[in-house]
Amino acid sequence: MKRSVYLFCVLSLCFAAMPLFGQSIPEIAYDSTPNLLKMPDDIYLGEVLGVSTNSKGHIYVYTRTGSVNLTTGTNRVLVRSASRLFEFDQTGKYVREIGQGLYGFVQAHAVRVDAQDNIWVVDEGSNMVIKFDPEGRVLMTMGRKPEAINNPVRPPAPAAAGRGTAFPGDTFNGPSDVAWDAAGDIFVADGSVPSRVAKFDKNGVYIKSWGGRGEAPGQFSSPHSIVVDAKENVYVADRGNKRIQVFDTDGNLKTQYANVGAPWALCITSGPHQYLYSSDSNTGDFENATIYKMELDGTILGKFGAGGKQLKAFGTVHEMDCRKENEVYVGEITNWRVQKLTLHPQKIESSRTAAAK
């Protein structure tokens, strides 16, 4: 009986995620702002892993740049200034660097700004999530660097029968992203090995985890990006399984969307009517570089983007910011840059009207 119920749930989720046969997805017209970021003469961007904005429109960029030299202290590997966090104003003018030489800056992965304009960075090299106040002071750290130098990555320990997956608790193994609900609870997407979502309270106290590596509903293969909407739904980019899974804040699976390729980056808009953007990015080539605009129920409203190195083309979009519906910031690994995209969705409506006639 339980097996039948499980199969029914799986099939229901699959059918809910399938696009209509022959569905044509409109192309959204867009522009990219030339020469967006004004860097100082002696500072350069490396691979851009994270981009986010605050309530004033200031732009934060978390990039893999600086020294790649390793040193050893006691039994740990230390990397000095391998990742850097920069702030720019709303026009792209350089403002400052935050956390220069910080202990936890090893291998950048994401930056997010919360409702109070606190700045959060996710560093997969140090296995840490670090919270800064708007002035750039460290308020809280979560996770820590591993103790051993050449300790191989290990999967979670097997759990006792009937107890589910044994998760690592308040330490991480390659964290990828962070999000919050209205109560301030913290959700961390944690790596390809534990492949879980870890939930903490607003003070960083561990509450629970869910997921585990696999293909079944509720499991993950590289949970790579995470966002929470105003109705307390948690969206997880399950990149390896080529789907977005949607949960409540207790980790109960609600639905999944498997019609937007392999989602690398998610962002969600502000305002009373929220939209979800998902990037089906590329790695070593420039074939897949589509960004989808969606309703929160998974309905695809349009798509845009193509791979390449010129303005308006994308090279591995790793993180996006979309506070405003028609203004999307994208951080690119391969092209070492941030683009500010201005969308023109009204042209979709025009094409629909023309088609109806």
C-alpha positions as CSV (number, residue, x, y, z in Angstrom):
1,M,0.0,0.0,0.0
2,K,2.8,2.4,1.0
3,R,4.6,1.7,-2.3
4,S,1.4,2.5,-4.3
5,V,1.0,5.8,-2.5
6,Y,4.7,6.6,-3.1
7,L,4.4,5.9,-6.9
8,F,1.2,7.9,-7.1
9,C,3.0,10.9,-5.5
10,V,6.0,10.6,-7.8
11,L,3.8,10.4,-10.9
12,S,1.7,13.4,-9.7
13,L,4.8,15.5,-9.3
14,C,6.1,14.5,-12.7
15,F,2.9,15.4,-14.5
16,A,2.7,18.6,-12.6
17,A,6.2,19.5,-13.8
18,M,5.7,18.7,-17.4
19,P,5.2,21.5,-19.9
20,L,2.2,21.3,-22.2
21,F,3.0,19.4,-25.4
22,G,4.1,21.8,-28.1
23,Q,4.1,24.8,-25.8
24,S,5.9,27.7,-27.3
25,I,7.9,29.8,-24.7
26,P,8.0,33.5,-25.7
27,E,11.4,35.2,-26.0
28,I,11.8,38.2,-23.7
29,A,13.6,41.2,-25.2
30,Y,16.3,42.7,-23.0
31,D,19.3,45.0,-22.9
32,S,22.5,45.0,-20.9
33,T,24.1,48.1,-19.4
34,P,27.5,48.6,-20.9
35,N,30.5,49.1,-18.6
36,L,28.4,48.5,-15.5
37,L,31.1,48.2,-12.8
38,K,33.8,50.9,-12.5
39,M,36.7,49.1,-10.9
40,P,39.7,50.9,-9.4
41,D,42.8,50.8,-11.7
42,D,44.6,48.2,-9.5
43,I,41.7,45.8,-8.7
44,Y,40.3,43.2,-11.1
45,L,37.5,40.8,-10.9
46,G,38.1,37.1,-11.2
47,E,35.4,34.5,-11.5
48,V,32.2,36.1,-10.3
49,L,30.3,33.6,-8.1
50,G,28.0,35.9,-6.3
51,V,26.0,39.1,-7.0
52,S,23.3,40.7,-4.9
53,T,21.8,44.2,-4.3
54,N,20.5,45.9,-1.1
55,S,17.5,48.2,-0.6
56,K,19.4,51.2,-1.9
57,G,20.4,49.5,-5.1
58,H,24.0,49.0,-4.1
59,I,25.7,46.0,-5.8
60,Y,27.7,43.4,-3.9
61,V,30.0,41.1,-5.8
62,Y,31.7,38.0,-4.3
63,T,34.5,36.9,-6.6
64,R,37.4,34.4,-6.8
65,T,40.4,36.6,-7.2
66,G,43.6,37.5,-5.4
67,S,46.3,35.1,-4.2
68,V,46.1,31.4,-5.0
69,N,49.0,30.5,-2.7
70,L,48.5,28.0,0.1
71,T,50.3,28.0,3.4
72,T,50.0,25.6,6.3
73,G,49.5,26.4,9.9
74,T,49.3,23.5,12.4
75,N,47.1,21.0,10.6
76,R,45.2,23.4,8.4
77,V,45.5,24.8,4.9
78,L,45.2,28.6,4.8
79,V,44.5,30.6,1.6
80,R,45.1,34.3,1.9
81,S,42.8,36.6,0.0
82,A,41.7,34.0,-2.5
83,S,38.2,35.5,-2.6
84,R,37.1,39.1,-2.2
85,L,33.8,41.0,-1.6
86,F,33.3,44.3,-3.3
87,E,30.5,46.9,-3.0
88,F,29.4,49.3,-5.7
89,D,26.7,52.0,-5.7
90,Q,23.6,51.9,-7.8
91,T,25.4,53.4,-10.7
92,G,28.2,50.8,-10.6
93,K,30.7,53.2,-9.0
94,Y,33.2,51.4,-6.7
95,V,32.5,52.0,-3.0
96,R,34.8,49.7,-1.0
97,E,36.1,46.2,-0.3
98,I,34.5,44.3,2.7
99,G,36.4,41.8,4.8
100,Q,39.8,42.1,3.0
101,G,42.0,39.2,4.1
102,L,39.2,37.6,6.2
103,Y,39.9,34.1,7.5
104,G,36.7,32.6,6.0
105,F,37.3,34.0,2.4
106,V,38.7,30.9,0.6
107,Q,36.5,29.9,-2.3
108,A,33.6,32.2,-3.1
109,H,30.2,30.7,-3.9
110,A,27.4,33.2,-3.2
111,V,26.4,36.5,-1.6
112,R,22.9,37.5,-0.5
113,V,21.5,40.6,1.2
114,D,18.6,40.1,3.7
115,A,15.6,42.4,4.5
116,Q,17.7,44.4,7.0
117,D,20.5,44.9,4.4
118,N,22.8,42.6,6.2
119,I,25.3,40.9,3.8
120,W,25.7,37.2,3.8
121,V,28.5,35.3,2.0
122,V,28.7,31.6,1.4
123,D,32.2,30.2,1.0
124,E,32.5,26.6,-0.1
125,G,36.3,26.5,0.5
126,S,36.1,27.4,4.2
127,N,32.7,25.6,4.6
128,M,31.4,28.8,6.2
129,V,28.4,31.2,6.0
130,I,29.4,34.6,7.2
131,K,26.9,37.5,8.1
132,F,28.0,41.1,8.0
133,D,26.0,44.1,9.1
134,P,25.5,46.9,6.5
135,E,28.7,48.6,7.7
136,G,30.7,45.5,6.9
137,R,31.3,44.2,10.4
138,V,31.1,40.5,11.1
139,L,28.0,39.7,13.0
140,M,27.8,35.9,12.9
141,T,29.7,32.9,11.5
142,M,28.2,29.5,10.7
143,G,30.3,26.4,10.0
144,R,34.1,26.3,10.0
145,K,37.2,25.2,8.1
146,P,37.9,21.5,8.1
147,E,40.6,20.3,10.5
148,A,42.6,18.0,8.3
149,I,44.7,19.1,5.3
150,N,44.1,16.2,2.9
151,N,41.0,14.7,4.4
152,P,39.0,13.2,1.5
153,V,35.4,14.3,1.2
154,R,33.1,11.8,2.8
155,P,29.4,11.2,2.4
156,P,27.1,11.4,5.5
157,A,27.4,8.4,7.7
158,P,24.7,5.8,7.2
159,A,21.8,6.1,9.6
160,A,20.3,3.4,11.7
161,A,17.4,1.6,10.2
162,G,14.2,3.6,10.1
163,R,15.9,6.9,11.2
164,G,16.5,8.4,7.8
165,T,19.8,10.1,6.6
166,A,22.4,11.1,9.2
167,F,23.2,14.8,8.4
168,P,26.3,16.7,9.7
169,G,24.3,19.2,11.8
170,D,25.7,22.7,12.1
171,T,28.8,22.1,10.0
172,F,28.9,22.2,6.2
173,N,30.5,20.3,3.3
174,G,30.6,22.7,0.3
175,P,27.7,25.1,1.2
176,S,26.2,26.8,-1.9
177,D,23.6,29.3,-0.9
178,V,21.5,30.9,1.9
179,A,18.0,32.2,2.3
180,W,15.6,33.3,5.1
181,D,11.9,33.2,6.0
182,A,9.8,36.0,7.6
183,A,10.7,34.8,11.1
184,G,14.4,35.1,10.3
185,D,15.1,31.4,10.2
186,I,18.1,30.6,8.0
187,F,18.1,28.0,5.2
188,V,21.5,26.8,3.8
189,A,21.8,24.7,0.7
190,D,24.6,22.4,1.6
191,G,26.8,20.8,-1.1
192,S,26.9,17.9,-3.4
193,V,28.0,15.4,-0.7
194,P,25.4,15.9,2.1
195,S,23.0,17.2,-0.6
196,R,20.7,18.7,2.0
197,V,18.9,21.8,3.2
198,A,19.9,22.8,6.7
199,K,17.6,25.0,8.8
200,F,18.7,27.3,11.6
201,D,17.0,29.8,13.8
202,K,17.8,33.5,13.5
203,N,20.6,33.2,16.0
204,G,22.3,30.4,14.0
205,V,21.1,27.5,16.2
206,Y,20.7,24.3,14.2
207,I,17.1,23.1,13.9
208,K,16.9,20.3,11.3
209,S,17.9,19.1,7.9
210,W,16.2,17.4,5.0
211,G,17.1,15.9,1.6
212,G,20.0,13.6,1.1
213,R,21.7,12.5,-2.1
214,G,19.4,10.8,-4.6
215,E,16.8,11.2,-7.4
216,A,13.6,10.5,-5.4
217,P,11.2,13.4,-4.6
218,G,12.7,15.3,-1.7
219,Q,16.3,14.2,-2.4
220,F,18.9,16.3,-4.2
221,S,21.9,16.0,-6.5
222,S,23.8,19.3,-5.9
223,P,21.3,21.7,-4.3
224,H,22.9,24.8,-5.8
225,S,20.6,27.7,-5.1
226,I,17.8,28.5,-2.6
227,V,15.1,31.2,-2.2
228,V,12.0,31.7,-0.1
229,D,8.9,33.5,-1.2
230,A,6.5,35.7,0.8
231,K,4.2,32.7,1.5
232,E,7.0,30.8,3.1
233,N,7.7,28.4,0.2
234,V,11.3,27.2,-0.1
235,Y,12.6,26.8,-3.7
236,V,15.7,24.7,-4.2
237,A,17.6,24.4,-7.4
238,D,18.3,20.7,-7.6
239,R,20.9,21.1,-10.4
240,G,22.0,17.5,-10.8
241,N,18.4,16.3,-11.1
242,K,17.4,19.1,-13.5
243,R,14.5,20.3,-11.4
244,I,13.4,22.9,-8.9
245,Q,11.8,21.4,-5.8
246,V,9.4,23.4,-3.6
247,F,9.0,22.8,0.2
248,D,7.4,24.4,3.1
249,T,9.7,25.7,5.8
250,D,9.6,22.4,7.7
251,G,11.0,20.5,4.7
252,N,7.7,18.9,3.4
253,L,7.8,18.6,-0.3
254,K,5.0,20.5,-2.1
255,T,5.8,20.2,-5.8
256,Q,8.6,20.3,-8.3
257,Y,9.3,21.9,-11.7
258,A,11.3,19.9,-14.2
259,N,10.9,22.0,-17.3
260,V,13.7,24.6,-17.0
261,G,16.8,22.6,-17.7
262,A,19.5,22.3,-15.0
263,P,18.9,25.3,-12.6
264,W,22.1,26.8,-11.4
265,A,20.8,30.1,-10.0
266,L,17.4,31.2,-8.6
267,C,16.2,34.6,-7.6
268,I,12.7,35.9,-6.6
269,T,11.3,39.4,-7.0
270,S,9.9,41.7,-4.4
271,G,6.4,43.2,-4.3
272,P,2.9,41.8,-4.0
273,H,3.2,39.7,-7.2
274,Q,6.4,37.8,-7.0
275,Y,8.2,36.1,-10.0
276,L,10.8,33.4,-10.0
277,Y,13.9,33.5,-12.3
278,S,15.9,30.4,-13.0
279,S,19.2,30.1,-15.0
280,D,19.9,27.0,-17.0
281,S,23.6,27.8,-17.3
282,N,26.6,26.2,-19.0
283,T,30.0,25.1,-17.8
284,G,32.8,24.4,-20.4
285,D,30.9,25.5,-23.4
286,F,28.4,28.2,-24.4
287,E,25.5,26.1,-25.5
288,N,23.0,26.3,-22.6
289,A,22.6,29.8,-21.2
290,T,18.8,30.3,-20.9
291,I,17.2,32.3,-18.1
292,Y,13.5,31.5,-17.5
293,K,10.9,33.9,-16.0
294,M,8.2,32.0,-14.1
295,E,5.1,32.4,-12.0
296,L,5.6,30.8,-8.5
297,D,3.3,27.9,-9.6
298,G,5.9,26.9,-12.2
299,T,4.2,28.5,-15.2
300,I,6.9,29.7,-17.7
301,L,6.2,33.3,-18.8
302,G,9.2,33.7,-21.1
303,K,12.9,33.1,-21.5
304,F,15.9,35.0,-22.7
305,G,19.7,34.7,-23.2
306,A,22.3,32.8,-25.2
307,G,25.9,31.7,-24.6
308,G,28.8,33.9,-25.6
309,K,31.3,36.5,-24.5
310,Q,29.7,39.7,-25.9
311,L,27.3,42.0,-24.1
312,K,23.9,40.3,-23.5
313,A,25.5,36.8,-23.9
314,F,26.3,34.6,-20.9
315,G,29.2,32.5,-19.7
316,T,28.1,30.3,-16.8
317,V,25.6,32.4,-14.8
318,H,26.3,31.4,-11.2
319,E,24.1,33.8,-9.3
320,M,21.3,36.2,-10.0
321,D,19.6,39.1,-8.2
322,C,16.1,40.3,-9.2
323,R,14.6,42.6,-6.6
324,K,12.8,44.4,-9.4
325,E,10.7,42.3,-11.8
326,N,12.4,43.6,-15.0
327,E,15.9,44.3,-13.6
328,V,18.1,41.2,-13.3
329,Y,21.8,41.2,-12.3
330,V,23.8,38.1,-13.3
331,G,27.2,37.0,-12.1
332,E,29.3,35.0,-14.6
333,I,32.1,32.6,-13.9
334,T,33.5,32.1,-17.4
335,N,33.3,35.8,-18.4
336,W,34.6,37.2,-15.1
337,R,31.8,39.9,-15.0
338,V,28.5,41.2,-13.7
339,Q,25.8,42.2,-16.2
340,K,22.7,44.4,-15.4
341,L,19.9,43.3,-17.6
342,T,16.8,45.4,-18.3
343,L,13.9,43.2,-19.6
344,H,11.1,44.4,-21.9
345,P,8.3,41.9,-21.3
346,Q,5.7,44.1,-22.9
347,K,7.1,42.9,-26.3
348,I,5.9,39.4,-25.3
349,E,2.4,40.8,-24.8
350,S,2.6,42.5,-28.2
351,S,3.6,39.2,-29.9
352,R,0.7,37.4,-28.2
353,T,-1.7,40.0,-29.3
354,A,-0.4,39.8,-32.9
355,A,-0.7,36.0,-32.8
356,A,-4.3,36.2,-31.5
357,K,-5.2,38.3,-34.4
